[in-house]
Amino acid sequence: MALDKPEPCPGFWKGKKVFLTGHTGFKGTWLSLWLHSMGAQVTGYSLEPATKPSIYEICRMDEIIPSYYNDIRYLASLSAALCETSPDIVIHMAAQPLVRESYHDPVTTFEVNMMGTVHLLEAVRQAVSHGSRISAVINVTTDKCYDNREWAYGYRETDALGGADPYSGSKAGSEIITDSYRRAFFHPPGSADPIVPVATARAGNVIGGGDWSKDRLVPDGIRAILEQRPILLRNPKAIRPWQHVLEPLSGYLLLAQHLATSKAIFAQGWNFGPDHASSASVEQLAGLLCKEWGEGASFASELSADHPHEARYLSLDSSMARQELGWQPRWGLGSAVTHTVEWYKAWHRQEDMRALSLRQINEYMKGVQTG
């Protein structure tokens, strides 16, 4: 079980019991599949898939991942599931993940993203008090947890948290809640080693096959292409740190390995963002998507100005993850778009998408570049 290489290690994960919330979502499905392929015993806790189609259902994940289908806002059921599972590692990804949806339903957004975090950490605390030996907990938040000043440089882990919209504010709150639980219960002041090492992970705008969420560029774009109409862009000049979904997931896996083996020094917040060259405007990404798809795919700016506020510029500084974890992005923006389009085209041809997704994970691990 060599951990000297800065990448997810099958030898570490084989046989590990992993409790993963939000496993039916886009990122959760990819992470479940990757963990299962390395021999981990994954148990999921989530609502039923939120979209139709759903990558979780397309990849037939219910055949390989045992699940609790419930709401993280219900502490009693969450705590019971975690105690019954007695996991080695807990990864919290369940969330209301959409900025525009947070304007339509801010109450649910704050309940799920903040009180959901409280319930997950409280369930961990209760499980540990009943004898569970949990070696690592990761709360996955977002790059949008930072108080965005529209700076030209990337945000660092020490920069101020905040949010001008309910989604961003709820994720900043999730970060603060995690830090409070860490210092109050999991690594109290004066103790040499943490009772449970707890970290947070912040990633950029992920793209990849199988995302069917509404109000996101790639899913909206794929729907438009398949319906033979132009992709409509709300904020064509907005710049985002685009990255393939496997990039931050590799960071979460690597962080969990370090938390479980090296403990306290890794129990903090971490950025997992792309290289600066992978930051691009919405318009530039739409152009790459249409070029890769071909077949007359096109885009246009949406004429309506009736949109809620969204930041125009946001990027992450991932220097700490590079220096302390050895984590490095492997796929540039071109390769990320190529693999994304490959996935959706294969799905449209009704191929075996679990097999194709596993092949893309293997290509990522081998550093195969395309595009």
Phi, psi and omega in degrees: 000068181284129179247015184286336180274134184281069180202162176304132188248110179305325179297327177288316189278339182301121179085350179292137176269119184242126175259116187238116174273151181073027187286347180271356180276184181300298180293323181297322178294313178301318181292319178301315181297317180296312179300315180298322181294337178266003177094009178287151176263094186269132169242129181259149175225116187191169165287169172300156179311137188271350184233159172230117358295173180223130178298327180299315180284322179300321181271006176054046186290335179295346176285339187235347183239114173292143189223148163253119178262100182200176186261134179290352175282355178257096186299317185300314181289323178295315180296319180296317180296318182291321178295318179297322183283326182048063187282163171277322185224139178241129176236121186256110180237352181296130184193163162269108196260009190245129180297309184294323177297328180294334174286325180285325184219073182294327183297311179297321179301313179291322179298310184291312189280332179259303180291332172300320176295316177303314183294320179297313182290325177292322177297320176297315180300317180292320179298317180295321180294339178260013172104357178293141178253091180264121187266349179194143173228131176236126173258115181273119179249244186191160173295338183282004176285347180280147175288099191284116177259010183060035178291154180278346180252166185286148178282138179258163185300338181269357180286161186294144175268157178168183180190129179274351177233160184301322179298308181299316179297322180292326179283326172297319176298321178298322177296315182294319177300316180299316180295322179295313178297321180299312185282330182277323190236325189261337174208071183299151178305136178094344179276140185290311182240149179290148172295316173220123176284124185237130180229162171242155182228130184238124183237168179276197180283111184271143172233164180157168181294140173098000176277121178238019180294153176277157176062032170237144190302307186292310178301316177299321180294317180296318178300317180295315181299314182293335177267006176058047174226160181295148171286125179266127184255124180285314184230074189300334183266354180295136183253133182227155175274081184290142177205150176292147185304329181290338181296302179293327179300321177297324177294319179298317181295317179295319178298317179299319178300317180290320178300317185287339184249330184246350170066241203298320189293344180260000183275080181199189178273145182224139173265138173229081183248166182282171171300156182304326182295341180271357171283131183207160178286161175304318180298318179295317180294319178300321178296318178296319180297315181293320179297317181293322181288318183072209175054032177080011179300140184211169177221162178207156177284137178285133187284330183295137177257007184273071180233143174294161183297134169223143182301145180271330182220134179202129175214163182247146170259112183256027182301322183295317179295324179293317185281317187269329180256343185076013182287139177219138171298144182250331182245124173288181184298320180299315179293323178297317179293318180301313180293326178295311180295321178303318182296309184293324178294320178295319177299317180297331177274001178064042176281174176284101189281337173293317179296317180293320179297318177296324177295320179294322175299317179296319177296321177298314180298327180275355179075025181292125180257139172221161176078000000 
